[in-house]
């Protein structure tokens, strides 16, 4: 990481002790219950394939099964049935207030809660994710940073979490980076890749870390490097937020058509990555992280920006960094203009604008 651009405060001295965890057990229990309520409301709206994959990883986390060890199939099946029964009981429950330092807090008041928890070596995250899904977690605090005025909290081991754990998120001006989730995400990528042709962007991303010699050590090293890449993306999201204003978030929160939300989130992701993530990785010659980004370049983002895939192939075949940087600058300007156009459509007429945006998602008319 670029130490000259940030303030780094190590929290090793605040590592969570047994006494701390015992003291915080009521909070851990309350956060996990809120996670279960969120899952009860939203988990089964996933596609079956995604649901089963996420339930498998969630079971592995809850039972302390470290990747790449496979969970026992029979135990996993029983656990899924029991978890779904629990969700049936919790679906109509309200989120609970959280007990912290002798006071009770709204579960979404993460800033206030963290002002109490950080000195105990813990970090709490809460927010609303894709499709208005509430998300919560509680984990051990590894480090704090301040970079370009943006706070960054890095979590390690997690004591409460929900099913769809996001590896990083920007919440109210603070980036939350979850290294345990990053590590598990990397193992999932490798497991999905196992047995497939060993070439392409993921192979190029794994090779510099010595994956063929020692998979575990390679994933540990990648967790560090890809954590930084994720932070760069969230800093890019912050930059995009400054450019687009609070109205953009209000628009996303108001959408009822998932196609419109998927499109707008993809546009903002591309703006963030073309402005922040990819140019910074390129300037640092962090080529392994660049390859990993392209290994995950899919879905709506790839459909919107096929020219970047072409530029990446040329770069891999011996093209220079300057040509790729030029393509990224072109993308940054394009996606800022597109985002502002989408926002204007919505502001002119909310209902008609949302319908038009959803139709644009289907037509891929915005592609570069």
C-alpha positions, 0 to 999 in steps of 0.5 A: 500500500502507498504509505505516503498517501495514508495514515495507518494505525495498527490495532495489534495491541487491541486484538480480541481476547477471550475476556473481550469476547465474553464481554461482547457476547450479548452484542455478538448474539444480537448482531447475528440475530439481525443477520438471520432476520435479513437472510430470512427476508432476502436469501431465498430470492436468489437463483438456486445455483447462487443460493446453494453456493453461498449456503455452502460457504456460509456453513463452512464459515459457521462451522469453522471449516477452513477452505479448501476443505469441503464440508461434509455433504450430509451435515450440510444438508441437515444444516440448510434444512435447520437454517431455513426453518429458523428463517421461517420463524424470523421472517416477520421479526424486526431488527433488534437494537444493539447493546454497546458499552451500556447503551442501546443503538439502532442497528444501522448506526455503525459510526456511533457503534464503532466509536465505542468498539474500536478501542476494544479491537472490534469493528461493526458494519451495517448498511443496505446493499443491492436490491435493498438488502440489509447487511451486517457483520461484526469482526476483529479490527486489524487496522485503521487508515485515513486516505484522502479523507476517507476512513478505512476499517479492515476486519479480520476474523468475523464473529457475526455475519449474514449469508451474502457477505460483501468483501468491501463496502463504502458506508457513509464515507467509510470503507469497510474491508473484510479480509476473511471474506476476501480470502474465502472469495479467493478460495471459491474462485479457485475451486470453481476454476479447478478442473478447467483449462489452466490459462487466462486471466485467473492463471496470470493472477495466481502465478506471481503468488506461487500458487502451483507450489503452495496454494495456501500461502498463495491465497494468503498473499493474494488476500493482502494484494486484492484487499488493496485493490478492493479498497481502491475500488471503494475509493473510486466509489467515493469519487463517483459519489462526489461527482454524482451527488446524493441524488444518485444514491436516492435514485438507487434506493427508490428503484423497484425494477431490478434491471434498472438497479443492476444497470446503474450499479454497473455504470457506477462500478465502471466509473469507479474502476476506470477512474481509480482502481485500474489506473492506480494498479497500472501505475503501480505495476500491480499486474497480478491484481490487474489480471485478477480484476479482468478474471472477474470482469463479467455480467453487465459490466462486461456487456457495457464495456466490451472494448476494455476486454479487447484492450486487455487482450492486446495488453497481454499480447505485448501492448504497452501500459500507455495504450491501456491507460488511454482506454481507461481514461476514455472509459472514465469520461464515458461512464461519468457522462452516462451516469449523469444522463441516467440520473437526469432521466430519472429526475425528469420523471421518476417512474418513466425514467426508471422504465427507460433505464431498465429498457436501456439495460436490456438493449445494451445501448450504452456500451462502449 
